[in-house]
Amino acid sequence: MNKSSEINTIWNQLLPLLEKSLNKPIYEALVSSTKPVTINSKCLEIAVPNEVVKDWLSKHCVTLIEQEISSIYPEINKVEFFVGHSEMFTTPLLEETTSSEAAAKPIVASNPFLNQRYTFDSFVIGHGNRFAHAASLAVAEAPAKAYNPLFLYGGVGLGKTHLMQAIGHHLASSNPRAKILYISSETFTNELINAIRDDKTLHFKNKYRNIDLLLVDDIQFLAGKERTQEEFFHTFNALYENGKQIVVSSDRPPKEIPTLEERLRSRFEWGLTADIQPPDYETRIAILKKKAELSDLSIQDEILSYMASKIQSNIRELEGALIRVIAFASLHGSELNITLVDKVLKDIVGPVTAKTNISIDIIKKTAAEFYSISLDDMSAKIRTKEIATARQVAMYLARELTKSSLPKIGEEFGGRDHTTVLHAHDKIKTARKNDLEIKQAIKAITEKLKSYAP
């Protein structure tokens, strides 16, 4: 039963039933974005793109979905939702075939493995992404001739994946026989590990070195993986020397990726590096309008403008907020107004959002007070565990909540190097997932910082 074809057959029978039972905004904004994964002990496990969708479906739609699916397949009586990796919704274009099969099978533009929503037409251009968009379009129109490689970097949810896949769609449309592969660096690593384990490294090399366009997301996760970096280095060289296009994305520029081999770093800098900044107010409004338009929804400009003023961090949160508001209004039969928006978003929007006008000095002062250390300790060379932790938490918050560069943050903490700031940020980012004390400290300090936000 866990064969993907059988699960997809059941899913394709289920979707029309849900479309009839749910109103259009709920179905299009929530249900249509999900993906069935497996069946375990009569339970269908469904991947969703984010926590917003997971929460709404779990609270309001799970009973209906369970009833409908049991009516067509009685052996399934339960469904569960989990937030899947972004790549689950954008599966690689090349399947595991032999090299001869891969050469015989053209990749056509209608291939479903690139997210159909991620095209140049649906991308909203603003001040913060105009250069990256222009570079991506140039690459799509002249692969391996304009900029090779193209290195896109920026924060989470700013449109890197959208632009990468738009390049793939454009090339697939202009050259239906082009062989295109979109992956995450995590997938590249896992496939390499499996290939080594199963003695299929030749197949692995044939898969990755016989394509026309390689799109690799989150390349920063190759850092520290020596064998993976070595294999990617050889893959890069093979594609580049054969005139094939390479596009990679990261949350930071090549020079700021720690433990990345210098030979890889230099190759990433051979072509063009383009950054993507958080959208400004006007761009956020345009993004919301585009999202509403694509969902065939009519929403007052006043409401969209208000939401754009509240969500300032990234596009993913912006679109998630719109989905949440639409879903709430539809489920409760409420009028869509600013009062409702405030009610729905109150638990996800606060005065402190990513990149506020809070100064590093205030962050240092607030963190020092929380940890009961002096403000001078934040900049001193003292390395006791307590002071080091306080300093790293403050650096993490400075990186998350201000627009300051890494060198600027390092300067504010006693003239420390930008790599020290990056190390502190990554360490706390990882620690907050499992360390309750760190998690509570960040929450408490952030709450205190809200009183300083403009």
C-alpha positions as a Markdown table, in Angstrom:
| # | Residue | x | y | z |
|---|---|---|---|---|
| 1 | Met | 0.0 | 0.0 | 0.0 |
| 2 | Asn | 2.9 | 2.4 | 0.5 |
| 3 | Lys | 3.7 | 2.4 | -3.2 |
| 4 | Ser | 3.5 | 6.0 | -4.3 |
| 5 | Ser | 1.3 | 5.2 | -7.2 |
| 6 | Glu | -1.3 | 3.5 | -5.0 |
| 7 | Ile | -1.3 | 6.4 | -2.5 |
| 8 | Asn | -1.6 | 8.9 | -5.3 |
| 9 | Thr | -4.6 | 7.0 | -6.7 |
| 10 | Ile | -6.4 | 7.2 | -3.4 |
| 11 | Trp | -5.4 | 10.9 | -3.0 |
| 12 | Asn | -6.7 | 11.7 | -6.5 |
| 13 | Gln | -10.0 | 10.2 | -5.6 |
| 14 | Leu | -10.1 | 12.1 | -2.3 |
| 15 | Leu | -9.4 | 15.6 | -3.6 |
| 16 | Pro | -12.6 | 16.0 | -5.6 |
| 17 | Leu | -14.6 | 15.0 | -2.6 |
| 18 | Leu | -12.9 | 17.6 | -0.4 |
| 19 | Glu | -13.2 | 20.3 | -3.1 |
| 20 | Lys | -17.0 | 19.7 | -3.0 |
| 21 | Ser | -17.2 | 19.7 | 0.8 |
| 22 | Leu | -15.0 | 22.8 | 1.5 |
| 23 | Asn | -15.4 | 26.3 | 0.3 |
| 24 | Lys | -13.0 | 27.5 | -2.4 |
| 25 | Pro | -10.7 | 29.6 | -0.3 |
| 26 | Ile | -10.1 | 26.9 | 2.2 |
| 27 | Tyr | -9.5 | 24.2 | -0.4 |
| 28 | Glu | -7.2 | 26.3 | -2.6 |
| 29 | Ala | -5.3 | 27.9 | 0.3 |
| 30 | Leu | -4.9 | 24.9 | 2.5 |
| 31 | Val | -5.9 | 21.5 | 1.1 |
| 32 | Ser | -4.4 | 21.8 | -2.4 |
| 33 | Ser | -1.0 | 22.5 | -1.0 |
| 34 | Thr | -0.7 | 19.2 | 0.8 |
| 35 | Lys | 0.9 | 16.0 | -0.3 |
| 36 | Pro | 0.2 | 12.3 | 0.8 |
| 37 | Val | 3.4 | 10.5 | 1.9 |
| 38 | Thr | 2.7 | 7.1 | 3.4 |
| 39 | Ile | 0.2 | 4.9 | 5.2 |
| 40 | Asn | 1.1 | 3.4 | 8.6 |
| 41 | Ser | -1.3 | 1.3 | 10.6 |
| 42 | Lys | -4.4 | 2.6 | 8.8 |
| 43 | Cys | -3.2 | 6.2 | 9.2 |
| 44 | Leu | -2.5 | 8.3 | 6.1 |
| 45 | Glu | 0.4 | 10.7 | 6.8 |
| 46 | Ile | 0.1 | 14.0 | 4.9 |
| 47 | Ala | 2.9 | 16.5 | 4.4 |
| 48 | Val | 2.0 | 20.2 | 4.6 |
| 49 | Pro | 4.1 | 23.2 | 3.7 |
| 50 | Asn | 4.1 | 25.0 | 7.0 |
| 51 | Glu | 2.8 | 25.2 | 10.6 |
| 52 | Val | -0.1 | 27.5 | 9.6 |
| 53 | Val | -1.6 | 24.9 | 7.2 |
| 54 | Lys | -0.9 | 22.1 | 9.7 |
| 55 | Asp | -2.7 | 23.9 | 12.6 |
| 56 | Trp | -5.8 | 24.8 | 10.6 |
| 57 | Leu | -6.2 | 21.4 | 9.0 |
| 58 | Ser | -5.7 | 19.6 | 12.3 |
| 59 | Lys | -8.2 | 21.8 | 14.1 |
| 60 | His | -10.9 | 22.3 | 11.5 |
| 61 | Cys | -10.7 | 19.7 | 8.7 |
| 62 | Val | -9.3 | 16.5 | 10.0 |
| 63 | Thr | -12.7 | 14.9 | 10.8 |
| 64 | Leu | -14.0 | 15.7 | 7.3 |
| 65 | Ile | -10.9 | 14.3 | 5.6 |
| 66 | Glu | -11.1 | 11.1 | 7.7 |
| 67 | Gln | -14.7 | 10.6 | 6.9 |
| 68 | Glu | -14.2 | 11.2 | 3.1 |
| 69 | Ile | -11.2 | 8.9 | 2.8 |
| 70 | Ser | -12.8 | 6.1 | 4.8 |
| 71 | Ser | -15.8 | 6.3 | 2.4 |
| 72 | Ile | -13.5 | 5.4 | -0.6 |
| 73 | Tyr | -10.9 | 3.3 | 1.3 |
| 74 | Pro | -12.3 | 1.8 | 4.6 |
| 75 | Glu | -8.9 | 0.5 | 5.6 |
| 76 | Ile | -7.8 | 4.0 | 6.3 |
| 77 | Asn | -9.5 | 5.6 | 9.4 |
| 78 | Lys | -7.1 | 8.3 | 10.5 |
| 79 | Val | -5.0 | 11.1 | 9.0 |
| 80 | Glu | -2.1 | 12.9 | 10.5 |
| 81 | Phe | -0.3 | 16.1 | 9.3 |
| 82 | Phe | 3.4 | 17.0 | 9.5 |
| 83 | Val | 5.4 | 19.9 | 8.1 |
| 84 | Gly | 7.5 | 18.5 | 5.3 |
| 85 | His | 10.8 | 19.7 | 3.9 |
| 86 | Ser | 10.3 | 22.3 | 1.1 |
| 87 | Glu | 11.7 | 19.8 | -1.4 |
| 88 | Met | 8.8 | 17.4 | -0.7 |
| 89 | Phe | 6.7 | 19.9 | -2.7 |
| 90 | Thr | 9.3 | 20.3 | -5.4 |
| 91 | Thr | 10.7 | 16.8 | -6.2 |
| 92 | Pro | 13.8 | 16.5 | -8.3 |
| 93 | Leu | 13.2 | 16.3 | -12.1 |
| 94 | Leu | 15.5 | 13.4 | -12.7 |
| 95 | Glu | 14.4 | 10.0 | -11.3 |
| 96 | Glu | 16.7 | 7.2 | -10.6 |
| 97 | Thr | 17.3 | 5.7 | -14.0 |
| 98 | Thr | 20.4 | 4.3 | -15.7 |
| 99 | Ser | 22.5 | 6.8 | -17.5 |
| 100 | Ser | 21.3 | 5.4 | -20.9 |
| 101 | Glu | 17.7 | 5.7 | -19.8 |
| 102 | Ala | 18.4 | 9.3 | -18.7 |
| 103 | Ala | 19.9 | 10.1 | -22.0 |
| 104 | Ala | 16.9 | 8.6 | -23.8 |
| 105 | Lys | 14.2 | 10.4 | -21.8 |
| 106 | Pro | 13.8 | 14.1 | -22.4 |
| 107 | Ile | 12.6 | 16.3 | -19.6 |
| 108 | Val | 9.5 | 18.1 | -20.8 |
| 109 | Ala | 8.1 | 21.4 | -19.7 |
| 110 | Ser | 5.0 | 19.8 | -18.3 |
| 111 | Asn | 7.0 | 17.7 | -15.8 |
| 112 | Pro | 5.2 | 18.2 | -12.4 |
| 113 | Phe | 8.3 | 18.1 | -10.3 |
| 114 | Leu | 9.0 | 21.8 | -10.3 |
| 115 | Asn | 6.5 | 23.8 | -8.3 |
| 116 | Gln | 4.1 | 25.1 | -10.9 |
| 117 | Arg | 3.6 | 28.3 | -8.9 |
| 118 | Tyr | 7.2 | 29.3 | -9.0 |
| 119 | Thr | 7.5 | 31.1 | -12.3 |
| 120 | Phe | 8.8 | 34.5 | -13.4 |
| 121 | Asp | 5.3 | 35.6 | -14.1 |
| 122 | Ser | 4.2 | 35.0 | -10.5 |
| 123 | Phe | 7.4 | 36.6 | -9.0 |
| 124 | Val | 6.8 | 40.1 | -7.5 |
| 125 | Ile | 9.7 | 42.4 | -8.3 |
| 126 | Gly | 10.7 | 44.9 | -5.7 |
| 127 | His | 13.7 | 47.0 | -4.7 |
| 128 | Gly | 15.2 | 44.2 | -2.6 |
| 129 | Asn | 15.1 | 41.5 | -5.3 |
| 130 | Arg | 15.3 | 43.4 | -8.6 |
| 131 | Phe | 18.9 | 42.5 | -9.3 |
| 132 | Ala | 18.5 | 38.8 | -8.4 |
| 133 | His | 15.5 | 38.6 | -10.6 |
| 134 | Ala | 17.3 | 40.2 | -13.6 |
| 135 | Ala | 20.3 | 37.9 | -13.1 |
| 136 | Ser | 18.0 | 34.8 | -12.9 |
| 137 | Leu | 16.1 | 35.8 | -16.0 |
| 138 | Ala | 19.4 | 36.4 | -17.9 |
| 139 | Val | 20.6 | 32.9 | -16.9 |
| 140 | Ala | 17.2 | 31.3 | -17.9 |
| 141 | Glu | 17.4 | 33.0 | -21.4 |
| 142 | Ala | 21.1 | 32.1 | -21.9 |
| 143 | Pro | 22.2 | 29.2 | -19.8 |
| 144 | Ala | 25.9 | 28.9 | -19.2 |
| 145 | Lys | 26.5 | 32.0 | -21.2 |
| 146 | Ala | 25.3 | 34.8 | -19.0 |
| 147 | Tyr | 26.4 | 34.1 | -15.4 |
| 148 | Asn | 27.8 | 30.7 | -14.5 |
| 149 | Pro | 27.4 | 29.8 | -11.7 |
| 150 | Leu | 24.7 | 32.0 | -10.4 |
| 151 | Phe | 24.8 | 32.3 | -6.6 |
| 152 | Leu | 21.6 | 33.6 | -4.9 |
| 153 | Tyr | 21.7 | 34.4 | -1.2 |
| 154 | Gly | 19.3 | 35.9 | 1.3 |
| 155 | Gly | 17.3 | 35.1 | 4.4 |
| 156 | Val | 14.6 | 32.5 | 4.8 |
| 157 | Gly | 11.4 | 32.9 | 2.8 |
| 158 | Leu | 12.6 | 35.8 | 0.5 |
| 159 | Gly | 12.2 | 34.1 | -2.8 |
| 160 | Lys | 15.5 | 32.2 | -3.6 |
| 161 | Thr | 13.7 | 28.9 | -4.3 |
| 162 | His | 11.1 | 30.7 | -6.4 |
| 163 | Leu | 13.7 | 32.3 | -8.6 |
| 164 | Met | 15.7 | 29.1 | -9.0 |
| 165 | Gln | 12.6 | 27.1 | -10.0 |
| 166 | Ala | 11.5 | 29.9 | -12.3 |
| 167 | Ile | 14.8 | 29.4 | -14.2 |
| 168 | Gly | 14.0 | 25.8 | -14.5 |
| 169 | His | 10.5 | 26.4 | -15.8 |
| 170 | His | 11.8 | 29.0 | -18.3 |
| 171 | Leu | 14.4 | 26.6 | -19.7 |
| 172 | Ala | 12.0 | 23.7 | -19.8 |
| 173 | Ser | 9.6 | 25.8 | -21.8 |
| 174 | Ser | 12.1 | 27.1 | -24.3 |
| 175 | Asn | 13.9 | 23.7 | -24.6 |
| 176 | Pro | 11.6 | 20.8 | -23.7 |
| 177 | Arg | 14.5 | 18.3 | -24.1 |
| 178 | Ala | 16.6 | 20.1 | -21.5 |
| 179 | Lys | 17.5 | 17.9 | -18.5 |
| 180 | Ile | 16.9 | 19.8 | -15.3 |
| 181 | Leu | 17.5 | 18.9 | -11.7 |
| 182 | Tyr | 16.4 | 20.8 | -8.6 |
| 183 | Ile | 17.6 | 19.5 | -5.3 |
| 184 | Ser | 18.6 | 20.6 | -1.8 |
| 185 | Ser | 22.1 | 20.1 | -0.6 |
| 186 | Glu | 20.7 | 17.8 | 2.0 |
| 187 | Thr | 19.3 | 15.5 | -0.7 |
| 188 | Phe | 22.7 | 15.6 | -2.5 |
| 189 | Thr | 24.4 | 14.5 | 0.7 |
| 190 | Asn | 21.9 | 11.7 | 1.4 |
| 191 | Glu | 22.0 | 10.4 | -2.1 |
| 192 | Leu | 25.8 | 10.3 | -2.0 |
| 193 | Ile | 25.8 | 8.5 | 1.3 |
| 194 | Asn | 23.3 | 5.9 | -0.1 |
| 195 | Ala | 25.4 | 5.5 | -3.3 |
| 196 | Ile | 28.5 | 4.8 | -1.3 |
| 197 | Arg | 26.7 | 2.4 | 1.0 |
| 198 | Asp | 25.1 | 0.5 | -2.0 |
| 199 | Asp | 28.2 | 0.7 | -4.2 |
| 200 | Lys | 26.3 | 2.8 | -6.8 |
| 201 | Thr | 28.7 | 5.8 | -7.0 |
| 202 | Leu | 28.9 | 5.4 | -10.8 |
| 203 | His | 25.1 | 5.8 | -11.1 |
| 204 | Phe | 25.3 | 8.8 | -8.7 |
| 205 | Lys | 27.9 | 10.5 | -10.9 |
| 206 | Asn | 26.0 | 9.7 | -14.1 |
| 207 | Lys | 22.8 | 11.2 | -12.6 |
| 208 | Tyr | 24.4 | 14.5 | -11.6 |
| 209 | Arg | 26.9 | 15.0 | -14.4 |
| 210 | Asn | 24.6 | 14.4 | -17.4 |
| 211 | Ile | 22.2 | 17.3 | -17.0 |
| 212 | Asp | 21.8 | 20.7 | -18.5 |
| 213 | Leu | 20.8 | 22.7 | -15.5 |
| 214 | Leu | 21.6 | 22.0 | -11.9 |
| 215 | Leu | 19.7 | 23.9 | -9.2 |
| 216 | Val | 20.9 | 23.4 | -5.7 |
| 217 | Asp | 19.1 | 24.9 | -2.7 |
| 218 | Asp | 20.6 | 25.7 | 0.7 |
| 219 | Ile | 24.2 | 25.0 | -0.4 |
| 220 | Gln | 25.4 | 26.3 | 3.1 |
| 221 | Phe | 24.6 | 22.8 | 4.5 |
| 222 | Leu | 27.5 | 21.3 | 2.6 |
| 223 | Ala | 29.8 | 23.1 | 5.1 |
| 224 | Gly | 31.7 | 20.7 | 7.3 |
| 225 | Lys | 30.9 | 17.7 | 5.0 |
| 226 | Glu | 34.3 | 16.9 | 3.5 |
| 227 | Arg | 33.3 | 13.9 | 1.3 |
| 228 | Thr | 30.2 | 15.7 | 0.1 |
| 229 | Gln | 32.1 | 18.8 | -0.8 |
| 230 | Glu | 34.6 | 16.8 | -2.7 |
| 231 | Glu | 32.0 | 15.1 | -4.8 |
| 232 | Phe | 30.1 | 18.4 | -5.4 |
| 233 | Phe | 33.4 | 20.0 | -6.4 |
| 234 | His | 33.9 | 17.3 | -9.1 |
| 235 | Thr | 30.3 | 17.6 | -10.2 |
| 236 | Phe | 30.6 | 21.3 | -10.5 |
| 237 | Asn | 33.8 | 21.0 | -12.6 |
| 238 | Ala | 32.2 | 18.4 | -14.9 |
| 239 | Leu | 29.1 | 20.5 | -15.6 |
| 240 | Tyr | 31.0 | 23.7 | -15.9 |
| 241 | Glu | 33.6 | 22.3 | -18.3 |
| 242 | Asn | 30.7 | 20.9 | -20.5 |
| 243 | Gly | 29.0 | 24.2 | -20.7 |
| 244 | Lys | 26.1 | 23.4 | -18.4 |
| 245 | Gln | 24.4 | 25.9 | -16.1 |
| 246 | Ile | 24.8 | 25.8 | -12.3 |
| 247 | Val | 22.6 | 27.8 | -9.9 |
| 248 | Val | 22.9 | 27.6 | -6.1 |
| 249 | Ser | 21.3 | 29.3 | -3.2 |
| 250 | Ser | 22.4 | 30.0 | 0.4 |
| 251 | Asp | 21.4 | 32.1 | 3.4 |
| 252 | Arg | 24.7 | 33.9 | 3.2 |
| 253 | Pro | 27.4 | 34.8 | 0.6 |
| 254 | Pro | 30.1 | 32.3 | -0.1 |
| 255 | Lys | 32.8 | 34.0 | 1.9 |
| 256 | Glu | 30.6 | 33.8 | 5.1 |
| 257 | Ile | 29.9 | 30.0 | 4.9 |
| 258 | Pro | 32.0 | 28.5 | 7.6 |
| 259 | Thr | 34.2 | 25.4 | 6.9 |
| 260 | Leu | 33.5 | 25.6 | 3.2 |
| 261 | Glu | 36.5 | 24.5 | 1.2 |
| 262 | Glu | 38.3 | 27.3 | -0.4 |
| 263 | Arg | 38.3 | 25.6 | -3.8 |
| 264 | Leu | 34.5 | 25.5 | -3.7 |
| 265 | Arg | 34.2 | 29.0 | -2.4 |
| 266 | Ser | 36.3 | 30.3 | -5.3 |
| 267 | Arg | 34.2 | 28.5 | -7.8 |
| 268 | Phe | 31.0 | 29.9 | -6.4 |
| 269 | Glu | 32.5 | 33.3 | -6.9 |
| 270 | Trp | 33.5 | 32.6 | -10.6 |
| 271 | Gly | 30.1 | 33.8 | -11.8 |
| 272 | Leu | 27.6 | 36.2 | -10.3 |
| 273 | Thr | 26.6 | 36.6 | -6.7 |
| 274 | Ala | 23.2 | 38.3 | -6.1 |
| 275 | Asp | 21.5 | 38.9 | -2.8 |
| 276 | Ile | 17.8 | 39.2 | -2.0 |
| 277 | Gln | 16.7 | 41.6 | 0.7 |
| 278 | Pro | 13.5 | 41.5 | 2.8 |
| 279 | Pro | 10.6 | 43.2 | 0.8 |
| 280 | Asp | 9.8 | 46.8 | 1.5 |
| 281 | Tyr | 6.3 | 48.0 | 2.3 |
| 282 | Glu | 5.2 | 48.6 | -1.3 |
| 283 | Thr | 6.5 | 45.2 | -2.4 |
| 284 | Arg | 4.8 | 43.4 | 0.5 |
| 285 | Ile | 1.5 | 44.9 | -0.6 |
| 286 | Ala | 2.1 | 43.8 | -4.2 |
| 287 | Ile | 2.9 | 40.3 | -3.0 |
| 288 | Leu | -0.3 | 40.1 | -1.0 |
| 289 | Lys | -2.3 | 41.3 | -4.0 |
| 290 | Lys | -0.6 | 38.8 | -6.3 |
| 291 | Lys | -1.3 | 36.0 | -3.8 |
| 292 | Ala | -5.0 | 37.0 | -3.6 |
| 293 | Glu | -5.2 | 37.3 | -7.3 |
| 294 | Leu | -3.8 | 33.8 | -7.9 |
| 295 | Ser | -6.3 | 32.4 | -5.4 |
| 296 | Asp | -9.1 | 34.3 | -7.2 |
| 297 | Leu | -10.0 | 36.3 | -4.1 |
| 298 | Ser | -11.0 | 39.9 | -3.8 |
| 299 | Ile | -9.6 | 41.6 | -0.7 |
| 300 | Gln | -9.8 | 45.3 | 0.1 |
| 301 | Asp | -6.6 | 47.3 | -0.4 |
| 302 | Glu | -7.0 | 48.7 | 3.1 |
| 303 | Ile | -6.7 | 45.2 | 4.6 |
| 304 | Leu | -3.8 | 44.2 | 2.4 |
| 305 | Ser | -2.0 | 47.4 | 3.3 |
| 306 | Tyr | -2.6 | 46.8 | 7.0 |
| 307 | Met | -1.3 | 43.2 | 6.8 |
| 308 | Ala | 1.8 | 44.5 | 4.9 |
| 309 | Ser | 2.5 | 46.9 | 7.8 |
| 310 | Lys | 2.3 | 44.1 | 10.3 |
| 311 | Ile | 4.3 | 41.4 | 8.7 |
| 312 | Gln | 7.7 | 42.7 | 7.8 |
| 313 | Ser | 10.1 | 39.8 | 7.9 |
| 314 | Asn | 9.7 | 37.6 | 4.8 |
| 315 | Ile | 7.4 | 36.5 | 2.0 |
| 316 | Arg | 6.7 | 33.1 | 3.5 |
| 317 | Glu | 5.3 | 34.6 | 6.7 |
| 318 | Leu | 3.4 | 37.2 | 4.7 |
| 319 | Glu | 1.7 | 34.5 | 2.5 |
| 320 | Gly | 1.1 | 32.3 | 5.6 |
| 321 | Ala | -0.6 | 35.2 | 7.4 |
| 322 | Leu | -2.9 | 35.8 | 4.4 |
| 323 | Ile | -3.8 | 32.1 | 4.3 |
| 324 | Arg | -4.6 | 32.2 | 8.0 |
| 325 | Val | -6.8 | 35.2 | 7.7 |
| 326 | Ile | -8.7 | 33.9 | 4.7 |
| 327 | Ala | -9.2 | 30.5 | 6.3 |
| 328 | Phe | -10.5 | 32.0 | 9.6 |
| 329 | Ala | -12.9 | 34.3 | 7.8 |
| 330 | Ser | -14.2 | 31.4 | 5.6 |
| 331 | Leu | -14.6 | 28.9 | 8.4 |
| 332 | His | -16.4 | 31.3 | 10.7 |
| 333 | Gly | -18.4 | 33.1 | 8.1 |
| 334 | Ser | -16.9 | 36.4 | 9.3 |
| 335 | Glu | -16.5 | 39.6 | 7.4 |
| 336 | Leu | -12.9 | 40.2 | 6.3 |
| 337 | Asn | -11.9 | 43.4 | 8.1 |
| 338 | Ile | -9.0 | 44.9 | 10.1 |
| 339 | Thr | -10.5 | 43.8 | 13.4 |
| 340 | Leu | -10.5 | 40.2 | 12.2 |
| 341 | Val | -7.0 | 40.5 | 10.9 |
| 342 | Asp | -5.8 | 41.7 | 14.4 |
| 343 | Lys | -7.6 | 38.9 | 16.1 |
| 344 | Val | -6.2 | 36.2 | 13.8 |
| 345 | Leu | -2.6 | 37.5 | 13.7 |
| 346 | Lys | -2.2 | 38.6 | 17.3 |
| 347 | Asp | -0.3 | 35.4 | 18.3 |
| 348 | Ile | 2.1 | 35.6 | 15.3 |
| 349 | Val | 2.7 | 39.3 | 15.0 |
| 350 | Gly | 4.3 | 41.5 | 17.6 |
| 351 | Pro | 6.3 | 44.7 | 17.8 |
| 352 | Val | 9.5 | 42.8 | 17.3 |
| 353 | Thr | 9.7 | 41.2 | 13.9 |
| 354 | Ala | 12.8 | 40.3 | 11.9 |
| 355 | Lys | 14.9 | 43.3 | 11.2 |
| 356 | Thr | 13.5 | 46.0 | 13.4 |
| 357 | Asn | 15.0 | 49.4 | 14.3 |
| 358 | Ile | 16.1 | 48.1 | 17.7 |
| 359 | Ser | 19.8 | 49.0 | 18.3 |
| 360 | Ile | 22.5 | 46.5 | 19.1 |
| 361 | Asp | 23.2 | 48.5 | 22.3 |
| 362 | Ile | 19.6 | 47.8 | 23.5 |
| 363 | Ile | 20.0 | 44.1 | 22.7 |
| 364 | Lys | 23.3 | 43.9 | 24.6 |
| 365 | Lys | 21.8 | 45.8 | 27.6 |
| 366 | Thr | 18.7 | 43.6 | 27.7 |
| 367 | Ala | 20.7 | 40.4 | 27.4 |
| 368 | Ala | 23.1 | 41.5 | 30.1 |
| 369 | Glu | 20.3 | 42.3 | 32.5 |
| 370 | Phe | 18.7 | 38.9 | 31.9 |
| 371 | Tyr | 22.0 | 37.0 | 32.6 |
| 372 | Ser | 22.9 | 39.4 | 35.5 |
| 373 | Ile | 26.2 | 40.4 | 34.0 |
| 374 | Ser | 27.6 | 43.9 | 33.3 |
| 375 | Leu | 27.2 | 45.6 | 30.0 |
| 376 | Asp | 31.0 | 45.7 | 29.7 |
| 377 | Asp | 31.2 | 41.9 | 29.9 |
| 378 | Met | 29.4 | 41.8 | 26.5 |
| 379 | Ser | 32.5 | 43.4 | 24.8 |
| 380 | Ala | 35.2 | 42.0 | 27.1 |
| 381 | Lys | 37.5 | 39.1 | 26.4 |
| 382 | Ile | 36.2 | 37.2 | 29.4 |
| 383 | Arg | 35.2 | 33.6 | 28.4 |
| 384 | Thr | 33.4 | 32.2 | 31.4 |
| 385 | Lys | 30.6 | 29.9 | 30.3 |
| 386 | Glu | 27.8 | 32.3 | 31.5 |
| 387 | Ile | 29.3 | 35.4 | 29.9 |
| 388 | Ala | 30.1 | 33.5 | 26.7 |
| 389 | Thr | 26.5 | 32.2 | 26.5 |
| 390 | Ala | 25.0 | 35.7 | 27.2 |
| 391 | Arg | 27.3 | 37.2 | 24.5 |
| 392 | Gln | 26.3 | 34.6 | 21.9 |
| 393 | Val | 22.6 | 35.0 | 22.6 |
| 394 | Ala | 23.0 | 38.7 | 22.2 |
| 395 | Met | 24.9 | 38.3 | 18.9 |
| 396 | Tyr | 22.2 | 35.9 | 17.7 |
| 397 | Leu | 19.5 | 38.4 | 18.4 |
| 398 | Ala | 21.5 | 41.2 | 16.8 |
| 399 | Arg | 21.7 | 39.1 | 13.7 |
| 400 | Glu | 18.0 | 38.3 | 13.7 |
| 401 | Leu | 16.5 | 41.6 | 14.8 |
| 402 | Thr | 18.7 | 44.2 | 13.2 |
| 403 | Lys | 19.9 | 45.1 | 9.7 |
| 404 | Ser | 23.5 | 45.3 | 10.8 |
| 405 | Ser | 26.1 | 43.4 | 8.9 |
| 406 | Leu | 28.2 | 40.7 | 10.5 |
| 407 | Pro | 31.3 | 42.9 | 10.7 |
| 408 | Lys | 29.2 | 45.7 | 12.3 |
| 409 | Ile | 27.8 | 43.3 | 14.9 |
| 410 | Gly | 31.3 | 42.0 | 15.7 |
| 411 | Glu | 32.5 | 45.6 | 16.1 |
| 412 | Glu | 29.8 | 46.3 | 18.6 |
| 413 | Phe | 30.9 | 43.2 | 20.7 |
| 414 | Gly | 34.5 | 44.3 | 21.4 |
| 415 | Gly | 35.8 | 44.3 | 17.8 |
| 416 | Arg | 35.2 | 40.6 | 17.2 |
| 417 | Asp | 35.7 | 39.1 | 13.8 |
| 418 | His | 32.6 | 38.5 | 11.6 |
| 419 | Thr | 33.2 | 34.7 | 11.7 |
| 420 | Thr | 32.8 | 34.8 | 15.5 |
| 421 | Val | 29.4 | 36.4 | 15.1 |
| 422 | Leu | 28.4 | 33.8 | 12.5 |
| 423 | His | 29.6 | 31.0 | 14.7 |
| 424 | Ala | 27.6 | 32.4 | 17.7 |
| 425 | His | 24.5 | 32.8 | 15.5 |
| 426 | Asp | 24.6 | 29.3 | 14.2 |
| 427 | Lys | 25.4 | 27.8 | 17.6 |
| 428 | Ile | 22.4 | 29.5 | 19.3 |
| 429 | Lys | 20.1 | 28.8 | 16.3 |
| 430 | Thr | 20.8 | 25.1 | 16.7 |
| 431 | Ala | 20.8 | 25.2 | 20.6 |
| 432 | Arg | 17.3 | 26.9 | 20.8 |
| 433 | Lys | 15.8 | 23.8 | 19.2 |
| 434 | Asn | 16.8 | 21.4 | 22.0 |
| 435 | Asp | 18.1 | 23.5 | 24.9 |
| 436 | Leu | 15.1 | 24.7 | 27.0 |
| 437 | Glu | 17.2 | 27.3 | 28.9 |
| 438 | Ile | 18.4 | 28.9 | 25.7 |
| 439 | Lys | 14.9 | 28.8 | 24.2 |
| 440 | Gln | 13.4 | 30.5 | 27.3 |
| 441 | Ala | 16.2 | 33.1 | 27.5 |
| 442 | Ile | 15.6 | 34.1 | 23.9 |
| 443 | Lys | 11.8 | 34.3 | 24.5 |
| 444 | Ala | 12.2 | 36.4 | 27.6 |
| 445 | Ile | 14.8 | 38.8 | 26.1 |
| 446 | Thr | 12.6 | 39.2 | 23.0 |
| 447 | Glu | 9.6 | 40.0 | 25.0 |
| 448 | Lys | 11.5 | 42.6 | 26.9 |
| 449 | Leu | 12.8 | 44.1 | 23.6 |
| 450 | Lys | 9.2 | 44.6 | 22.4 |
| 451 | Ser | 8.9 | 47.5 | 24.8 |
| 452 | Tyr | 11.7 | 49.3 | 22.9 |
| 453 | Ala | 10.3 | 48.6 | 19.4 |
| 454 | Pro | 9.0 | 51.7 | 17.6 |
